[in-house]
Amino acid sequence: MLASCGNDSGPAFPAVDQISTTPDDSAQTDPEPDDPPAARVDEVIDVGLEADFGGLRYHVAQVALGERFGSPQVSVNLELTNLQLEAVSPRFAVSLHSSGEVFERSGAGGAEIAPGATGVDTYQFPVGSNFSFDDAVLFIGDEGSAQASIELSGGAVVSLTPLEVRIDETGTAELVEMRLDQVIIDWHSLALFDESAVVGTSFLTAVVDITLGDLSRTAQDTFELVLPDGETVAPEKAPSTAISADETATGLEVAFIVPDPFAGDYVLRLLNLRRFPADTMVEIPFAVRENDAGDS
């Protein structure tokens, strides 16, 4: 609403002969714009919940509902901890859902965060006039991909924390040895995919040591994985490391896309590279459970 000037007649205009045509250098021709109005806060909730996604830990400390520039807005106070060994900038989509509506975050991404460090940021979400925190959920990750989520009213949390399972099993055949050291379940892997798994899937990465005898290399079609339902899948990513005879290549990562929930019994196969490429040379059965303890 416009404020009244308090003087209906307004200021008198000067006579024509009183108007100076000489520029006044002291006059301010371009007034400074007013500072933007401060946001009004109507409701504040202490959340204190966190979820992991893509190597970052998203801790929601507090949320507030108010108004800015005449429009309702939700502010989410986030603390982001980098769980990785390299500095990263938060770049995953963060959206707010309530009563069947989706509100996208406004503004650019946050500053780079060093390994192990925590950055603090406030995410702003323009919302509708009927917004309520009663069923509000914060989602992390692109729509259509696997997402972490936090119910802001203090309810359920979906945290996509990578699961690392120590296996330590070995198989041998015809001078070829494969040792399955570790299996990692993840929904986002910067090292291998630089993308998120689609809804209903996750990434299974087998970490292996291989001695190929007199064979020369590994290749993407050298491996296959038998899923708990018996289906066989080829890897999405596999090493092409050259291996000399009688030497061992260690820490090779072979990554597969598997259905989620991922728990079940698997078999990792190394195929014969020489005479019968379609035949299995070495296979190692292993199991993954949702409550398996992680080993670094």
Backbone bond lengths (Angstrom), bond angles and torsions (degrees), N, CA, C in turn:
res aa  C-N    CA-C-N  psi(-1)  N-CA   C-N-CA  omega(-1)  CA-C   N-CA-C  phi
1 M - - - 1.454 - - 1.517 108.45 -
2 L 1.351 117.65 134.53 1.443 122.01 -178.80 1.513 109.88 -74.81
3 A 1.334 116.67 141.12 1.461 121.62 178.77 1.514 109.86 -85.11
4 S 1.364 117.49 144.41 1.464 122.52 178.78 1.513 110.01 -73.84
5 C 1.364 115.88 145.16 1.455 120.11 179.81 1.519 111.56 -74.65
6 G 1.340 118.84 -21.82 1.446 121.70 -179.71 1.517 113.40 84.12
7 N 1.352 118.91 4.88 1.465 123.35 179.74 1.501 107.25 -146.12
8 D 1.354 116.57 103.46 1.459 119.34 -173.41 1.519 112.27 -67.30
9 S 1.357 116.94 -32.28 1.466 118.81 -176.03 1.509 112.09 -78.78
10 G 1.347 117.17 -25.69 1.451 120.80 -179.85 1.503 110.83 76.35
11 P 1.325 119.33 171.31 1.462 123.11 -178.72 1.517 111.02 -70.38
12 A 1.380 116.10 145.11 1.470 120.24 178.24 1.514 109.52 -72.99
13 F 1.341 118.64 138.52 1.451 122.25 176.06 1.515 109.16 -75.88
14 P 1.315 123.06 144.45 1.470 124.24 179.73 1.519 111.36 -70.86
15 A 1.353 115.20 155.86 1.467 119.95 174.84 1.513 109.66 -64.49
16 V 1.357 115.12 157.38 1.465 119.36 -175.66 1.511 111.25 -59.76
17 D 1.370 116.87 -40.17 1.461 118.21 -176.19 1.520 112.44 -75.33
18 Q 1.300 116.40 -5.38 1.460 119.47 177.04 1.529 113.27 -95.43
19 I 1.329 116.02 -3.06 1.468 119.93 -178.19 1.514 109.28 -84.92
20 S 1.294 118.26 121.26 1.456 122.64 179.82 1.521 109.29 -84.53
21 T 1.344 115.69 136.14 1.472 121.05 176.27 1.517 111.46 -99.58
22 T 1.349 117.09 2.11 1.477 120.85 178.92 1.523 108.84 -89.23
23 P 1.330 117.32 126.43 1.474 118.45 -179.18 1.510 111.43 -59.64
24 D 1.300 116.73 139.41 1.458 123.42 177.42 1.525 107.99 -101.49
25 D 1.352 115.22 104.99 1.466 119.08 -176.09 1.517 111.99 -64.09
26 S 1.331 116.31 -23.52 1.457 118.44 -178.44 1.512 113.03 -79.92
27 A 1.346 116.18 -12.76 1.456 119.28 -178.39 1.521 109.71 -72.66
28 Q 1.315 117.91 142.66 1.469 122.92 178.28 1.518 107.74 -92.31
29 T 1.331 115.38 103.32 1.463 119.91 -176.21 1.520 112.42 -81.85
30 D 1.337 116.87 -26.15 1.468 120.81 -178.76 1.525 108.99 -120.89
31 P 1.324 117.36 86.09 1.460 119.33 -178.23 1.519 111.35 -62.13
32 E 1.334 114.79 145.09 1.455 120.03 177.98 1.519 109.94 -66.32
33 P 1.325 117.50 136.48 1.468 118.68 178.24 1.520 110.98 -65.64
34 D 1.323 114.92 150.25 1.455 119.56 177.47 1.517 110.15 -65.68
35 D 1.328 117.40 148.79 1.457 121.01 174.64 1.525 109.41 -62.81
36 P 1.350 116.85 142.53 1.467 118.20 179.06 1.520 110.61 -60.67
37 P 1.293 116.31 144.05 1.468 118.89 -178.62 1.521 111.11 -64.01
38 A 1.312 115.40 145.28 1.462 120.33 178.07 1.518 109.87 -69.20
39 A 1.346 115.14 147.39 1.461 119.17 179.52 1.523 109.89 -70.33
40 R 1.321 115.55 140.77 1.453 120.69 175.70 1.529 108.94 -87.55
41 V 1.306 117.27 136.11 1.458 122.37 -179.67 1.519 108.95 -111.93
42 D 1.337 116.45 123.49 1.457 121.52 -178.12 1.530 112.78 -105.87
43 E 1.345 116.78 -28.97 1.464 120.01 -175.03 1.516 109.09 -149.80
44 V 1.330 116.77 132.56 1.461 122.47 179.29 1.525 108.53 -127.20
45 I 1.351 115.69 134.54 1.462 120.87 179.01 1.521 108.76 -127.18
46 D 1.333 117.72 129.76 1.462 122.72 171.27 1.523 108.01 -83.43
47 V 1.325 116.26 117.52 1.475 120.95 -175.37 1.525 110.66 -96.64
48 G 1.328 117.92 -60.42 1.456 121.58 177.30 1.512 114.60 65.54
49 L 1.336 118.14 36.68 1.462 122.60 178.31 1.523 109.54 -120.93
50 E 1.354 115.93 156.84 1.455 118.99 -179.29 1.519 111.12 -144.19
51 A 1.350 114.68 155.65 1.461 121.76 177.93 1.518 108.30 -145.83
52 D 1.342 116.05 147.57 1.462 122.18 178.46 1.516 110.34 -97.60
53 F 1.331 115.11 142.95 1.461 119.68 173.35 1.521 108.55 -160.77
54 G 1.329 115.72 130.01 1.461 121.26 172.69 1.516 114.52 58.19
55 G 1.335 117.51 35.85 1.450 120.10 177.53 1.509 114.54 83.54
56 L 1.334 118.01 6.02 1.463 122.48 177.30 1.522 109.71 -122.45
57 R 1.322 115.88 146.71 1.467 121.20 173.63 1.528 108.09 -105.72
58 Y 1.324 115.67 119.81 1.460 122.41 -178.22 1.530 108.35 -99.51
59 H 1.330 116.13 108.85 1.460 121.20 178.76 1.532 108.47 -105.06
60 V 1.333 116.12 115.84 1.465 121.03 178.53 1.527 107.26 -90.75
61 A 1.309 116.18 106.78 1.456 120.22 -178.08 1.523 111.30 -81.70
62 Q 1.335 116.13 -47.09 1.456 120.22 -172.10 1.525 109.42 -154.57
63 V 1.316 116.82 148.48 1.464 122.22 174.39 1.525 108.53 -129.49
64 A 1.326 115.75 150.27 1.462 120.51 -178.65 1.516 109.83 -139.64
65 L 1.324 116.17 141.67 1.459 123.10 174.40 1.518 108.23 -112.08
66 G 1.329 115.66 129.03 1.453 119.96 -179.54 1.508 111.26 -158.18
67 E 1.326 114.90 -148.22 1.469 120.17 -176.67 1.513 108.71 -144.03
68 R 1.321 116.17 140.87 1.463 122.14 175.59 1.516 108.16 -142.32
69 F 1.328 115.68 131.41 1.455 121.52 -176.93 1.516 111.50 54.03
70 G 1.322 116.44 34.50 1.450 121.09 175.63 1.511 115.27 81.15
71 S 1.333 118.03 4.77 1.463 120.86 -178.08 1.523 109.67 -122.35
72 P 1.337 117.67 143.17 1.465 119.95 178.91 1.526 110.97 -66.31
73 Q 1.324 115.49 145.31 1.461 121.38 -176.21 1.522 109.67 -149.36
74 V 1.337 115.28 141.09 1.462 121.58 172.95 1.522 108.49 -106.53
75 S 1.318 116.69 130.83 1.460 122.76 175.54 1.526 108.46 -109.18
76 V 1.319 116.31 129.56 1.466 122.21 -180.00 1.520 108.34 -115.41
77 N 1.317 116.63 116.68 1.453 122.27 177.92 1.527 108.30 -84.23
78 L 1.349 116.55 111.73 1.463 121.88 -174.89 1.525 111.20 -115.23
79 E 1.313 115.45 138.06 1.457 122.23 169.70 1.526 107.09 -112.90
80 L 1.339 117.10 119.36 1.461 122.06 -175.84 1.521 109.46 -110.61
81 T 1.329 116.18 120.25 1.458 121.88 179.39 1.521 109.36 -107.15
82 N 1.331 116.33 129.74 1.455 121.74 179.83 1.527 109.14 -84.29
83 L 1.329 117.00 113.88 1.463 122.45 -178.65 1.521 112.40 -91.21
84 Q 1.328 118.08 1.67 1.457 121.92 -174.19 1.527 111.50 -97.56
85 L 1.320 115.11 176.35 1.454 121.45 -178.63 1.518 112.68 -93.80
86 E 1.329 117.34 0.33 1.454 122.32 178.11 1.525 109.65 -127.74
87 A 1.332 115.56 152.71 1.460 120.39 176.90 1.530 109.62 -67.47
88 V 1.334 116.62 140.88 1.467 120.98 -179.20 1.522 109.09 -138.83
89 S 1.331 115.47 157.30 1.456 122.12 170.92 1.519 108.08 -108.34
90 P 1.331 118.44 133.73 1.476 119.98 178.59 1.521 109.89 -59.43
91 R 1.323 116.86 122.79 1.461 119.52 -176.26 1.523 112.78 -135.84
92 F 1.321 117.00 3.06 1.451 119.29 -179.25 1.527 110.35 -81.85
93 A 1.314 114.77 147.17 1.455 120.04 178.31 1.522 110.12 -64.46
94 V 1.322 116.46 136.53 1.462 122.41 175.25 1.519 107.29 -125.85
95 S 1.331 117.38 123.77 1.461 121.19 -176.65 1.522 109.82 -132.85
96 L 1.320 114.66 155.83 1.459 122.39 -178.77 1.523 108.11 -115.25
97 H 1.339 117.02 127.83 1.461 122.62 -178.58 1.521 109.42 -115.55
98 S 1.325 116.20 137.79 1.464 120.63 176.49 1.518 109.16 -160.56
99 S 1.338 115.85 130.91 1.473 122.61 176.32 1.521 111.94 51.87
100 G 1.331 116.30 41.35 1.458 120.99 177.10 1.518 114.99 80.33
101 E 1.329 118.69 -0.84 1.461 121.82 178.49 1.520 109.89 -103.71
102 V 1.340 114.60 151.63 1.463 121.59 179.10 1.519 108.24 -118.84
103 F 1.326 116.71 126.35 1.459 122.09 -179.33 1.519 108.29 -115.72
104 E 1.331 116.00 122.47 1.456 120.85 -178.07 1.522 110.07 -87.73
105 R 1.310 114.57 147.28 1.466 120.18 177.74 1.519 109.96 -66.43
106 S 1.328 116.38 138.89 1.457 120.95 175.09 1.520 108.93 -97.39
107 G 1.345 116.38 148.20 1.459 120.30 177.36 1.509 112.38 100.36
108 A 1.344 114.71 171.43 1.461 121.61 -176.02 1.519 110.74 -86.57
109 G 1.345 115.13 175.14 1.448 120.83 -179.50 1.520 112.18 -73.59
110 G 1.326 115.25 170.37 1.455 120.58 -176.10 1.515 112.58 -83.44
111 A 1.330 115.30 176.71 1.452 122.03 -179.08 1.524 110.71 -75.48
112 E 1.334 116.08 162.69 1.461 121.80 -179.84 1.522 110.32 -64.12
113 I 1.335 115.55 141.68 1.465 121.99 -178.60 1.521 108.39 -117.30
114 A 1.326 116.60 128.69 1.462 121.76 -179.62 1.523 110.48 -71.70
115 P 1.334 117.92 158.97 1.469 120.58 178.36 1.526 111.70 -56.16
116 G 1.329 116.25 129.42 1.444 121.28 179.48 1.513 115.26 78.61
117 A 1.321 117.74 -7.74 1.467 121.12 -177.84 1.522 110.55 -88.99
118 T 1.341 114.89 165.77 1.459 121.57 179.01 1.518 109.84 -122.74
119 G 1.325 116.35 130.13 1.453 121.80 174.69 1.516 109.73 -108.16
120 V 1.327 116.36 146.52 1.455 122.20 -179.01 1.521 109.06 -112.88
121 D 1.329 116.77 131.86 1.457 120.97 -178.85 1.527 108.60 -146.84
122 T 1.314 115.41 155.91 1.459 121.32 174.29 1.514 108.60 -114.36
123 Y 1.317 116.63 121.90 1.461 122.45 179.36 1.526 108.15 -96.09
124 Q 1.337 115.88 131.54 1.459 121.71 -178.85 1.532 109.85 -106.59
125 F 1.328 116.21 134.51 1.458 121.89 179.86 1.526 109.53 -128.85
126 P 1.338 119.11 109.50 1.464 119.84 170.86 1.531 108.93 -65.08
127 V 1.323 117.66 128.38 1.465 121.87 -175.31 1.523 109.90 -126.05
128 G 1.317 114.97 176.32 1.448 120.94 179.04 1.519 112.05 -83.41
129 S 1.324 115.67 166.54 1.470 120.72 -176.42 1.527 112.50 -68.04
130 N 1.323 117.76 -21.45 1.468 121.19 -178.97 1.527 112.70 -99.69
131 F 1.338 117.21 16.47 1.465 120.23 -176.60 1.526 111.06 -60.90
132 S 1.346 115.36 143.27 1.462 121.62 176.12 1.517 109.08 -141.47
133 F 1.345 115.83 145.34 1.455 120.61 176.44 1.527 112.15 -78.17
134 D 1.323 118.50 -6.63 1.467 121.50 -173.76 1.527 112.09 -56.86
135 D 1.339 117.31 -40.72 1.472 120.19 -179.59 1.526 111.42 -123.37
136 A 1.341 116.93 22.81 1.466 120.63 -176.69 1.523 111.02 -76.61
137 V 1.322 116.03 134.96 1.466 122.54 179.54 1.519 108.96 -131.40
138 L 1.329 116.95 131.99 1.458 122.22 174.69 1.524 108.24 -93.64
139 F 1.350 116.93 124.05 1.461 122.15 179.26 1.525 109.49 -109.08
140 I 1.333 115.60 139.86 1.467 122.86 177.87 1.519 107.83 -118.97
141 G 1.337 116.96 123.17 1.456 121.85 -176.31 1.508 111.00 118.30
142 D 1.327 115.92 156.63 1.461 121.59 -177.66 1.518 111.31 -69.64
143 E 1.331 115.12 147.36 1.458 120.13 174.61 1.526 109.72 -60.60
144 G 1.318 117.02 135.52 1.461 121.59 -177.08 1.509 113.42 91.54
145 S 1.342 116.83 -9.57 1.458 120.51 176.99 1.521 109.21 -108.54
146 A 1.322 115.62 170.15 1.457 119.73 173.18 1.527 108.28 -61.71
147 Q 1.327 116.98 132.85 1.461 121.36 -175.28 1.523 111.34 -129.00
148 A 1.328 115.87 143.61 1.453 121.11 165.99 1.521 107.71 -85.95
149 S 1.332 117.28 157.05 1.461 119.45 -177.76 1.515 110.63 -152.99
150 I 1.349 115.01 153.51 1.460 122.48 179.07 1.526 108.18 -138.67
151 E 1.334 116.72 122.62 1.457 120.59 173.96 1.533 108.28 -78.30
152 L 1.324 116.96 118.15 1.452 121.21 -170.52 1.524 113.48 -72.04
153 S 1.326 117.51 -16.57 1.456 120.08 177.81 1.522 112.14 -82.15
154 G 1.339 116.64 4.76 1.457 120.58 178.23 1.506 113.69 98.55
155 G 1.319 118.11 22.83 1.452 121.64 -177.08 1.508 113.06 -96.15
156 A 1.336 115.57 -135.36 1.461 122.41 -171.25 1.525 111.92 -72.26
157 V 1.336 114.71 152.24 1.459 123.42 175.70 1.519 108.20 -127.73
158 V 1.344 117.26 132.25 1.461 122.91 170.93 1.526 106.80 -109.88
159 S 1.333 116.61 109.10 1.454 122.16 -177.78 1.524 108.97 -111.83
160 L 1.327 117.39 119.07 1.459 121.38 -178.35 1.533 109.10 -93.26
161 T 1.324 113.85 71.51 1.460 121.15 179.65 1.522 109.53 -85.64
162 P 1.337 118.86 126.23 1.471 119.86 179.23 1.522 112.02 -54.58
163 L 1.323 116.05 141.03 1.459 122.92 179.41 1.522 108.34 -109.39
164 E 1.322 117.02 124.49 1.461 122.29 -179.91 1.524 108.85 -115.43
165 V 1.321 116.08 122.43 1.461 121.91 -175.61 1.529 109.38 -120.60
166 R 1.331 116.54 124.09 1.455 121.19 176.62 1.523 109.52 -78.84
167 I 1.341 116.97 127.02 1.466 121.31 -177.86 1.533 110.52 -107.34
168 D 1.323 117.48 -61.60 1.467 123.79 177.07 1.527 111.89 58.55
169 E 1.333 115.35 59.29 1.471 122.33 175.33 1.524 108.54 -125.00
170 T 1.337 116.31 147.65 1.461 121.12 -176.56 1.520 110.47 -128.86
171 G 1.341 115.77 141.43 1.457 121.98 173.24 1.519 109.91 -129.56
172 T 1.345 117.42 145.68 1.460 121.56 -178.59 1.522 110.22 -135.35
173 A 1.341 114.46 152.27 1.463 121.74 174.38 1.520 108.43 -169.68
174 E 1.348 117.03 130.16 1.466 123.50 173.92 1.521 112.94 48.72
175 L 1.313 116.71 54.34 1.467 123.96 177.98 1.531 113.07 69.38
176 V 1.311 117.06 5.34 1.461 121.13 178.24 1.527 108.38 -104.16
177 E 1.309 115.27 132.14 1.463 119.84 177.74 1.523 109.20 -127.99
178 M 1.323 116.46 135.12 1.458 121.87 174.48 1.527 108.47 -127.74
179 R 1.318 115.51 128.17 1.463 121.45 177.28 1.524 108.03 -114.06
180 L 1.320 116.07 121.72 1.465 121.34 176.72 1.521 107.25 -91.05
181 D 1.303 115.63 109.01 1.461 121.37 -173.57 1.526 112.32 -89.38
182 Q 1.330 117.20 -42.54 1.452 120.58 -170.33 1.520 110.12 -156.03
183 V 1.327 116.19 149.76 1.461 122.13 173.46 1.525 107.64 -124.72
184 I 1.328 116.21 132.45 1.464 122.10 -179.64 1.523 108.67 -118.76
185 I 1.327 116.34 126.71 1.462 121.91 173.17 1.522 107.87 -103.62
186 D 1.329 116.45 128.31 1.461 120.17 -179.28 1.525 109.02 -148.04
187 W 1.324 115.45 164.60 1.471 121.44 178.04 1.519 111.33 -114.62
188 H 1.318 114.96 -2.70 1.454 120.89 175.16 1.515 107.26 -159.30
189 S 1.321 116.05 133.10 1.459 119.41 -178.47 1.513 109.02 -137.10
190 L 1.324 117.73 110.04 1.458 120.86 178.68 1.516 111.28 -64.69
191 A 1.336 115.97 -34.69 1.463 119.32 -175.24 1.525 112.02 -69.10
192 L 1.343 117.21 -36.70 1.460 119.04 -171.53 1.528 113.90 -109.74
193 F 1.314 118.24 -33.68 1.457 119.04 -169.37 1.521 114.29 -120.24
194 D 1.324 117.95 -36.37 1.455 122.33 -173.34 1.527 111.09 54.64
195 E 1.304 116.29 34.25 1.457 121.60 176.94 1.520 108.79 -157.84
196 S 1.327 115.62 167.40 1.454 120.50 -179.45 1.518 110.16 -96.45
197 A 1.335 115.49 150.81 1.460 120.57 174.38 1.519 109.36 -68.32
198 V 1.322 117.26 146.33 1.451 120.67 177.57 1.521 109.12 -72.65
199 V 1.331 115.68 161.57 1.461 120.39 -179.27 1.529 109.53 -54.58
200 G 1.342 116.18 133.71 1.452 121.13 177.89 1.510 115.12 87.42
201 T 1.346 117.48 5.77 1.465 120.32 177.52 1.528 109.28 -135.17
202 S 1.324 115.10 164.48 1.457 121.97 172.48 1.517 107.91 -145.44
203 F 1.324 115.61 172.08 1.459 121.36 179.02 1.530 109.21 -101.25
204 L 1.324 116.66 130.99 1.457 122.39 173.47 1.518 107.76 -113.70
205 T 1.320 116.24 117.83 1.461 121.21 179.76 1.519 109.19 -112.31
206 A 1.333 116.03 121.98 1.462 122.14 176.22 1.526 108.14 -96.38
207 V 1.326 116.40 128.34 1.465 122.27 177.44 1.524 107.56 -102.40
208 V 1.341 116.83 117.13 1.461 120.63 -171.30 1.527 111.22 -129.01
209 D 1.339 114.67 156.35 1.464 123.41 168.36 1.525 106.24 -113.01
210 I 1.332 116.84 135.39 1.470 119.79 -176.01 1.525 110.62 -133.12
211 T 1.327 115.87 132.52 1.448 122.88 168.06 1.519 106.87 -114.64
212 L 1.337 116.42 118.14 1.464 119.78 -172.18 1.518 113.03 -100.16
213 G 1.322 118.47 11.06 1.459 118.58 179.02 1.513 110.53 61.61
214 D 1.354 116.83 -123.39 1.460 119.91 -179.03 1.523 112.36 -94.28
215 L 1.339 117.71 12.12 1.454 119.71 175.28 1.529 109.12 -82.48
216 S 1.325 116.10 164.70 1.453 118.60 -167.68 1.523 115.19 -105.79
217 R 1.334 119.79 -27.15 1.456 118.22 -174.02 1.517 110.60 -164.07
218 T 1.321 115.51 168.10 1.459 121.06 168.74 1.524 108.28 -105.16
219 A 1.333 116.81 162.72 1.465 121.02 -178.56 1.513 108.14 -150.31
220 Q 1.332 116.20 168.21 1.456 119.97 -173.55 1.523 112.42 -61.76
221 D 1.322 118.39 -35.12 1.464 120.07 -179.18 1.529 112.05 -87.99
222 T 1.350 117.28 12.12 1.455 121.27 178.28 1.524 111.45 -79.99
223 F 1.344 117.30 -21.80 1.454 122.29 -174.91 1.525 110.96 -115.55
224 E 1.319 115.46 155.68 1.459 121.36 167.39 1.525 108.10 -152.80
225 L 1.333 114.63 158.79 1.454 120.76 -177.29 1.520 108.84 -126.75
226 V 1.334 115.27 130.63 1.462 121.04 174.96 1.524 107.73 -93.91
227 L 1.339 116.81 121.19 1.459 122.38 -177.42 1.524 111.00 -80.00
228 P 1.323 117.58 166.46 1.476 119.95 179.51 1.522 114.04 -57.54
229 D 1.348 117.94 -27.36 1.466 119.90 179.34 1.519 112.84 -88.11
230 G 1.350 117.24 4.63 1.458 121.62 177.69 1.514 114.63 94.14
231 E 1.335 118.08 -10.37 1.465 120.50 178.65 1.523 110.25 -70.44
232 T 1.321 116.54 145.83 1.453 122.02 178.53 1.520 109.78 -108.62
233 V 1.347 116.85 131.62 1.462 120.80 -179.14 1.521 109.67 -126.34
234 A 1.332 115.00 149.82 1.457 122.01 175.29 1.526 109.14 -88.24
235 P 1.327 117.81 157.78 1.464 119.69 -179.40 1.523 112.20 -72.30
236 E 1.327 115.43 150.81 1.459 121.59 172.04 1.527 110.45 -82.82
237 K 1.317 115.90 -34.14 1.459 121.67 177.73 1.519 107.95 -137.34
238 A 1.337 115.98 136.56 1.463 120.17 178.67 1.520 108.74 -149.01
239 P 1.326 118.22 154.45 1.465 120.55 -177.14 1.519 112.26 -74.75
240 S 1.316 114.68 153.03 1.465 120.43 171.92 1.524 108.92 -122.99
241 T 1.326 114.77 31.55 1.463 120.97 -178.14 1.526 111.41 -66.73
242 A 1.337 116.55 130.10 1.463 120.28 176.42 1.526 109.02 -73.34
243 I 1.331 115.66 130.97 1.469 121.16 -178.16 1.523 108.18 -122.04
244 S 1.309 116.73 120.80 1.461 120.75 178.07 1.523 110.12 -76.74
245 A 1.319 115.17 158.22 1.462 120.40 179.67 1.517 110.78 -59.02
246 D 1.337 114.56 137.51 1.458 123.35 176.96 1.530 113.69 65.88
247 E 1.346 117.78 13.39 1.451 121.00 173.55 1.523 109.56 -111.39
248 T 1.331 115.88 155.88 1.456 120.90 -177.07 1.522 110.16 -112.52
249 A 1.333 115.05 128.89 1.469 121.08 173.03 1.516 107.54 -94.56
250 T 1.320 116.94 126.01 1.465 120.94 -174.43 1.527 111.11 -112.00
251 G 1.321 114.76 153.39 1.460 120.69 174.35 1.516 114.54 68.99
252 L 1.330 118.16 27.25 1.464 120.91 177.81 1.524 109.63 -74.02
253 E 1.336 117.25 135.59 1.454 121.72 -177.25 1.526 110.24 -109.41
254 V 1.331 115.60 122.93 1.456 122.69 178.83 1.532 107.37 -118.19
255 A 1.327 117.72 117.86 1.461 120.84 -170.62 1.527 111.32 -113.34
256 F 1.327 115.16 136.54 1.467 122.84 -179.75 1.536 109.16 -126.01
257 I 1.315 116.19 154.79 1.455 121.90 169.56 1.521 107.50 -96.85
258 V 1.345 116.30 124.27 1.467 120.72 -176.47 1.518 108.96 -126.50
259 P 1.343 117.78 157.25 1.469 120.12 177.49 1.525 110.64 -65.92
260 D 1.317 115.22 149.19 1.450 122.33 176.02 1.527 108.30 -120.70
261 P 1.341 120.63 123.26 1.464 128.86 15.67 1.533 113.33 -65.64
262 F 1.323 114.58 140.81 1.456 122.20 -170.47 1.522 113.85 -95.73
263 A 1.345 118.46 -13.68 1.459 120.99 -172.59 1.527 111.21 -60.41
264 G 1.336 116.53 139.45 1.452 120.25 177.85 1.517 111.82 156.28
265 D 1.342 114.99 -172.99 1.466 122.45 -178.97 1.527 109.42 -102.11
266 Y 1.326 115.65 130.12 1.465 122.79 -177.16 1.524 110.37 -122.04
267 V 1.344 115.04 166.61 1.460 121.39 170.31 1.524 107.65 -137.07
268 L 1.339 116.32 123.89 1.464 121.48 174.57 1.520 108.46 -95.75
269 R 1.330 115.86 128.71 1.461 120.31 -177.80 1.528 110.92 -117.59
270 L 1.319 114.70 138.41 1.460 122.07 167.97 1.522 106.57 -107.13
271 L 1.325 116.81 123.27 1.466 120.95 -174.08 1.524 111.09 -88.67
272 N 1.339 114.91 159.27 1.460 122.21 -179.94 1.524 109.45 -73.48
273 L 1.333 116.51 121.77 1.465 120.42 -178.11 1.527 113.38 -86.13
274 R 1.323 117.53 -12.59 1.461 117.69 -169.48 1.519 112.08 -102.80
275 R 1.332 117.31 -87.76 1.463 119.85 -168.05 1.518 112.71 -78.33
276 F 1.326 117.11 -40.68 1.463 120.11 -175.06 1.530 108.55 -129.67
277 P 1.316 117.62 81.76 1.469 121.13 -172.55 1.517 113.97 -56.12
278 A 1.328 118.34 -26.75 1.464 119.80 -177.45 1.526 112.38 -84.35
279 D 1.323 117.49 -10.03 1.458 120.60 -177.20 1.529 111.17 -83.74
280 T 1.306 114.83 151.75 1.459 120.51 175.96 1.520 109.71 -80.58
281 M 1.345 115.15 130.74 1.460 118.87 176.29 1.521 110.22 -97.03
282 V 1.327 116.94 -48.50 1.462 122.07 179.91 1.518 107.61 -134.88
283 E 1.332 117.45 138.72 1.455 119.98 172.68 1.528 110.11 -137.47
284 I 1.330 115.12 142.74 1.457 121.71 -177.65 1.524 108.91 -129.48
285 P 1.327 118.19 112.29 1.465 120.45 174.63 1.537 110.04 -74.96
286 F 1.322 115.55 146.94 1.468 119.89 174.91 1.523 108.41 -156.74
287 A 1.318 115.50 161.84 1.466 121.78 -178.25 1.527 109.10 -124.22
288 V 1.334 115.35 146.25 1.464 122.16 175.01 1.516 107.96 -128.21
289 R 1.308 116.24 127.74 1.474 122.20 177.42 1.520 109.59 -116.84
290 E 1.335 116.18 150.48 1.454 120.23 -178.07 1.518 112.23 -63.37
291 N 1.333 118.04 -27.20 1.454 120.31 -177.95 1.522 112.94 -101.69
292 D 1.361 117.75 17.02 1.440 120.45 177.44 1.531 110.17 -63.71
293 A 1.318 116.23 139.34 1.475 120.11 178.24 1.519 109.12 -76.46
294 G 1.332 116.11 141.39 1.456 120.66 179.27 1.509 111.41 -82.90
295 D 1.330 115.97 143.26 1.468 122.24 175.29 1.505 107.59 -122.72
296 S 1.301 117.97 129.65 1.455 120.88 178.47 1.520 110.19 -91.72
